[in-house]
Amino acid sequence: MGRMLDGEWHTDEEMLEHDDNGEFEREETSFRDWVGEDYPAESGRYHLYVSYACPWAHRTLLVRALKGLEDAISVSVVDPVRYDQGWEFDPDVPGSTPDHLYGSEYLREVYAEADPDYSGRVTVPVLFDTEEETIVNNESEEIMRMLDGAFDEFAARDVDLYPEGYRDEVDRLIEDIYDPINNGVYRAGFADSQRAYDNAVNDVFEALSHYDDVLADQRYLAGDRLTLADVAMFTTLYRFDEVYHTHFKCNRRHVADYDNLWPYLRELYQLPEVAATCHMDHVKNHYYRSHGHLNPKRIVPTGPNPDFVASHGRGDLPGGPPEALRD
């Protein structure tokens, strides 16, 4: 898959790292500055590089859409299929775009613009400052927090996903779901030993069962308010039945088998602006065609095609979406 070393691309570098027990270890991101602290918040100054396939990039697109920041923050979308040369721009692929800033062929060229001597993985999402011509941040959790707070004056919709009175709980939830669910599916799929896989799968399904119970009598993860925790949960659940269940061997149950997680997922999908950020064709083509070590024939399954627009039946639960997102 490749990575950059001292500004040069190397296709012979192993992207996946494991500990001595075969546990997949995710490499930390490198650019960690903040709009509002290190860079000023301005409309039209910042640009997002994303993949519709990637759950981490999808988080940032969801916050941008829910807040109505499309006019304030522009976007370039890479080709969903990633081979040895890394994320590529191919506007001939439906849903993908050119690199609107530099006309780059590969995302690694954008990283080189920010740091000619960069060493590390080339990942999405990327929040890029067009004035300083540098990457501000490439950590998804931090970007979605910036989009929710730093750009409020430019938002077309009054949507607060990190509300006062809920913040400690939101922080706890995001941390709690990260390792067993968001990253847990990757720990299962990229495990390098049976023990590592078993541990990861146990974590995934214990956590899913826990949150299925939580959602039995409350509308959202933090109670009656839509928050960033729901954004973080949504992007994993959305991909689960079509990809993680089969491709990453998380096949004890489908999300559609859960009494509460499945209606919860449908309710989130049916919020205004959410479906427009969801591109299952990109998702499936990325995972099944990019991961040749897991799927050597690169054949993309045709199903199971979950019905995300079926009635969710959660209207009687307390709370609901922000007023700006109600029909």
For each residue, the residues with C-beta under 8 A, 3 or more apart:
1: 11 15 82 84 86
2: 9 10 11 12 13 15 84 85 86 122
3: 9 10 13 15 119 120 121 122
4: 7 8 9 10 108 111 112 118 119 120 121 122
5: 8 10 13 119
6: 117 118 119
7: 4 112 115 116 117 118 119
8: 4 5
9: 2 3 4 85 86 106 108
10: 2 3 4 5 13
11: 1 2 84 85
12: 2
13: 2 3 5 10
14: 17
15: 1 2 3 121
16: 24 190 192
17: 14 24 25 27
18: 21 22 23 24 25 190 192 196
19: 22 23 25
20:
21: 18 193 195 196
22: 18 19 191 192 193 195 196 197
23: 18 19 187 191 192 193 196 199 200
24: 16 17 18 186 187 189 190 191 192 196 200
25: 17 18 19
26: 183 186
27: 17 120 121
28:
29: 32 123 137 138 139
30: 118 120 138
31: 114 126 135 136 137 138 139
32: 29 137 139 142
33: 37 38 39 136 137
34: 37 38 39 136 137 142 146 150
35: 38 39 40 41 46 127 136 137 146 150 151
36: 39 40 41 146 149 150
37: 33 34
38: 33 34 35 136
39: 33 34 35 36 129 132 136
40: 35 36 45
41: 35 36 150 151 153 154
42: 45 46 131
43: 71 72 151 154
44: 72 74
45: 40 42 129 130 131
46: 35 42 72 73 74 127 128 129 130 136
47: 73 74 75 76 100 101 127 128 130
48: 60 61 64 73 74 75 76 125 126 127 128 143
49: 75 76 78 99 107 110 124 125 126 128
50: 54 57 58 60 61 75 76 77 78 124 125 126
51: 54 57 77 78 80 87 124 282 286
52: 57 58 61 77 80 95 277 278 279 282 283
53: 57 80 279 282 283 285 286 287
54: 50 51 57 58 124 125 286
55: 58 59 182 235 236 238 239
56: 59 60 123 124 125 140 235
57: 50 51 52 53 54 60 61 124 125 140
58: 50 52 54 55 61 62 235 238 277 278
59: 55 56 62 63 125 140 141 143 144 231 232 235
60: 48 50 56 57 63 64 125 127 140 143 144 147
61: 48 50 52 57 58 64 65 75 125 277
62: 58 59 65 66 144 231 234 235 274 277
63: 59 60 66 67 69 144 147 148 161 228 231
64: 48 60 61 67 69 70 73 75 147
65: 61 62 68 69 70 273 274 276 277
66: 62 63 157 159 161 231 271 273 274 325
67: 63 64 147 148 151 152 155 156 157 159 161
68: 65 155 156 157 159 273 324
69: 63 64 65 72 73 147 151 154 155 156
70: 64 65 73 156
71: 43 154 156
72: 43 44 46 69 151 154 155
73: 46 47 48 64 69 70 147 151
74: 44 46 47 48 100
75: 47 48 49 50 61 64 97 100
76: 47 48 49 50 89 97 98 99 100 101
77: 50 51 52 95 96 97
78: 49 50 51 82 87 88 89 96 107 124
79: 82 87 88 89 90 93 96
80: 51 52 53 93 95 96 279 281 282 283 285 286 290
81: 88 285 286 289 290
82: 1 78 79 86 87 88 286 290
83: 88 290
84: 1 2 11
85: 2 9 11 88 106 108
86: 1 2 9 82 106 107 108 122
87: 51 78 79 82 106 107 108 122 124
88: 78 79 81 82 83 85 105 106 107
89: 76 78 79 96 97 98 99 104 105 106 107
90: 79 93 96
91: 96 97 98
92: 96
93: 79 80 90 96
94: 281
95: 52 77 80 279 281 282
96: 77 78 79 80 89 90 91 92 93
97: 75 76 77 89 91 100
98: 76 89 91 103
99: 49 76 89 102 103 104 105 107 109 110
100: 47 74 75 76 97
101: 47 76 104 110 128 130
102: 99 109 110 113
103: 98 99
104: 89 99 101 107 109 110
105: 88 89 99 109
106: 9 85 86 87 88 89 109 122
107: 49 78 86 87 88 89 99 104 110 111 122 124 126
108: 4 9 85 86 87 111 112 122
109: 99 102 104 105 106 112 113
110: 49 99 101 102 104 107 113 114 126 128 135
111: 4 107 108 114 115 118 122 126 135
112: 4 7 108 109 115 116 118
113: 102 109 110 133 134
114: 31 110 111 118 128 133 134 135
115: 7 111 112 118 134 135
116: 7 112
117: 6 7
118: 4 6 7 30 111 112 114 115
119: 3 4 5 6 7
120: 3 4 27 30
121: 3 4 15 27
122: 2 3 4 86 87 106 107 108 111
123: 29 56 126 138
124: 49 50 51 54 56 57 78 87 107 138
125: 48 49 50 54 56 57 59 60 61 138 140 143
126: 31 48 49 50 107 110 111 123 135 137 138
127: 35 46 47 48 60 135 136 137 138 143 146
128: 46 47 48 49 101 110 114 134 135 136
129: 39 45 46 132 133 134 135 136
130: 45 46 47 101 133
131: 42 45
132: 39 129
133: 113 114 129 130
134: 113 114 115 128 129
135: 31 110 111 114 115 126 127 128 129 138
136: 31 33 34 35 38 39 46 127 128 129
137: 29 31 32 33 34 35 126 127 142 143 146
138: 29 30 31 123 124 125 126 127 135 143
139: 29 31 32 142 143
140: 56 57 59 60 125 143 144
141: 59 144 145 174 232
142: 32 34 137 139 145 146
143: 48 59 60 125 127 137 138 139 140 146 147
144: 59 60 62 63 140 141 147 148 228 231 232
145: 141 142 148 149 162 228
146: 34 35 36 127 137 142 143 149 150 151
147: 60 63 64 67 69 73 143 144 150 151
148: 63 67 144 145 152 160 161 162 228
149: 36 145 146 152 162
150: 34 35 36 41 146 147
151: 35 41 43 67 69 72 73 146 147 154 155
152: 67 148 149 155
153: 41
154: 41 43 69 71 72 151
155: 67 68 69 72 151 152 158 159
156: 67 68 69 70 71
157: 66 67 68 322 324 325
158: 155 322 323 324
159: 66 67 68 155 322 324 325
160: 148 163 322
161: 63 66 67 148 226 227 228 231
162: 145 148 149 166 167 170 227 228
163: 160 166 167 225 227
164: 167
165:
166: 162 163 169 170 222 223 225 227
167: 162 163 164 170 171
168: 171 172
169: 166 172 173 222 223 229
170: 162 166 167 173 174 222 227 228 229
171: 167 168 174 175
172: 168 169 175 176
173: 169 170 176 177 221 222 227 229 232
174: 141 170 171 177 178 228 229 232
175: 171 172 178
176: 172 173 180 207
177: 173 174 180 181 182 207 211 221 229 232 233 236
178: 174 175 181 182 183 232
179: 182 183 184 187 203
180: 176 177 183 184 203 204 206 207
181: 177 178 184 185 204 207 208 211 233 236
182: 55 177 178 179 185 232 233 235 236
183: 26 178 179 180 186 187
184: 179 180 181 187 188 200 203 204 207
185: 181 182 188 189 200 204 236 240 244 248 250
186: 24 26 183 189 190 248
187: 23 24 179 183 184 190 191 196 199 200 203
188: 184 185 191 197 200 201 204 244 248 249 250
189: 24 185 186 244 247 248 249 250 294
190: 16 18 24 186 187 248
191: 22 23 24 187 188 194 196 197 200
192: 16 18 22 23 24 196
193: 21 22 23 196 197
194: 191 197 198
195: 21 22 198 199
196: 18 21 22 23 24 187 191 192 193 199 200
197: 22 188 191 193 194 200 201 249
198: 194 195 201 202
199: 23 187 195 196 202 203
200: 23 24 184 185 187 188 191 196 197 203 204
201: 188 197 198 204 205 249 250 252
202: 198 199 205 206
203: 179 180 184 187 199 200 206 207
204: 180 181 184 185 188 200 201 207 208 250
205: 201 202 208 209 250 252 253
206: 180 202 203 209 210
207: 176 177 180 181 184 203 204 210 211
208: 181 204 205 211 212 253 255 258 261
209: 205 206 212 213
210: 206 207 213 214
211: 177 181 207 208 214 215 221 233 261
212: 208 209 215 216 258 259 260 261
213: 209 210 216 260
214: 210 211 218 221 260
215: 211 212 218 219 221 260 261 264
216: 212 213 259 260
217: 317
218: 214 215 223 224 317 318 319
219: 215 223 224 264 267 314 317 318 319 320
220: 223 224 225 226 227 229 230 264 319
221: 173 177 211 214 215 227 229 230 233
222: 166 169 170 173 225 227 229 230
223: 166 169 218 219 220 318 319
224: 218 219 220 317 318 319 320
225: 163 166 220 222 319
226: 161 220 230 271 321 322 325
227: 161 162 163 166 170 173 220 221 222 230 231
228: 63 144 145 148 161 162 170 174 231 232
229: 169 170 173 174 177 220 221 222 232 233
230: 220 221 222 226 227 233 234 268
231: 59 62 63 66 144 161 227 228 234 235
232: 59 141 144 173 174 177 178 182 228 229 235 236
233: 177 181 182 211 221 229 230 236 237
234: 62 230 231 237 238 265 268 269 274
235: 55 56 58 59 62 182 231 232 238 239
236: 55 177 181 182 185 232 233 239 240 244
237: 233 234 240 255 261 264 265
238: 55 58 234 235 265 269 278 283 308
239: 55 235 236 242 243 244 283 287
240: 185 236 237 243 244 245 250 254 255
241: 244 245 254 255 256 304 306
242: 239 245 280 283 284 301 303 304 305 306
243: 239 240 246 247 248 283 284 287 288
244: 185 188 189 236 239 240 241 247 248 250
245: 240 241 242 248 250 251 254
246: 243 249 251 301
247: 189 243 244 287 288 291 294 295
248: 185 186 188 189 190 243 244 245 294
249: 188 189 197 201 246
250: 185 188 189 201 204 205 240 244 245
251: 245 246
252: 201 205
253: 205 208 257 258
254: 240 241 245 257 304
255: 208 237 240 241 258 261 262 265 306
256: 241 262 304 306
257: 253 254 262
258: 208 212 253 255 261 262
259: 212 216 262 263
260: 212 213 214 215 216 263 264
261: 208 211 212 215 237 255 258 264 265
262: 255 256 257 258 259 265 266
263: 259 260 266 267 312 313 314
264: 215 219 220 237 260 261 267 268 312 314
265: 234 237 238 255 261 262 268 269 308
266: 262 263 269 270 307 308 309 310 311 312
267: 219 263 264 270 271 312 314
268: 230 234 264 265 271 274
269: 234 238 265 266 274 275 278 308 309
270: 266 267 274 275 308 309 312
271: 66 226 267 268 274 321 325
272: 325 327
273: 65 66 68 276 277 325
274: 62 65 66 234 268 269 270 271 277 278
275: 269 270 278 308 309
276: 65 273
277: 52 58 61 62 65 273 274
278: 52 58 238 269 274 275 308
279: 52 53 80 95 282 283
280: 242 283 284
281: 80 94 95 284 285
282: 51 52 53 80 95 279 285 286
283: 52 53 80 238 239 242 243 279 280 286 287
284: 242 243 280 281 287 288 300 301
285: 53 80 81 281 282 288 289 300
286: 51 53 54 80 81 82 282 283 289 290
287: 53 239 243 247 283 284 290 291 295
288: 243 247 284 285 291 295 298 299 300 301
289: 81 285 286 295 298 300
290: 80 81 82 83 286 287
291: 247 287 288 294 295
292: 295 296 298
293: 296
294: 189 247 248 291
295: 247 287 288 289 291 292 298 299
296: 292 293
297:
298: 288 289 292 295
299: 288 295
300: 284 285 288 289
301: 242 246 284 288
302: 305
303: 242
304: 241 242 254 256
305: 242 302
306: 241 242 255 256
307: 266 310
308: 238 265 266 269 270 275 278
309: 266 269 270 275
310: 266 307
311: 266
312: 263 264 266 267 270 315
313: 263
314: 219 263 264 267 317
315: 312
316:
317: 217 218 219 224 314
318: 218 219 223 224
319: 218 219 220 223 224 225
320: 219 224 326
321: 226 271 325 326
322: 157 158 159 160 226 325 326
323: 158 326
324: 68 157 158 159
325: 66 157 159 226 271 272 273 321 322
326: 320 321 322 323
327: 272
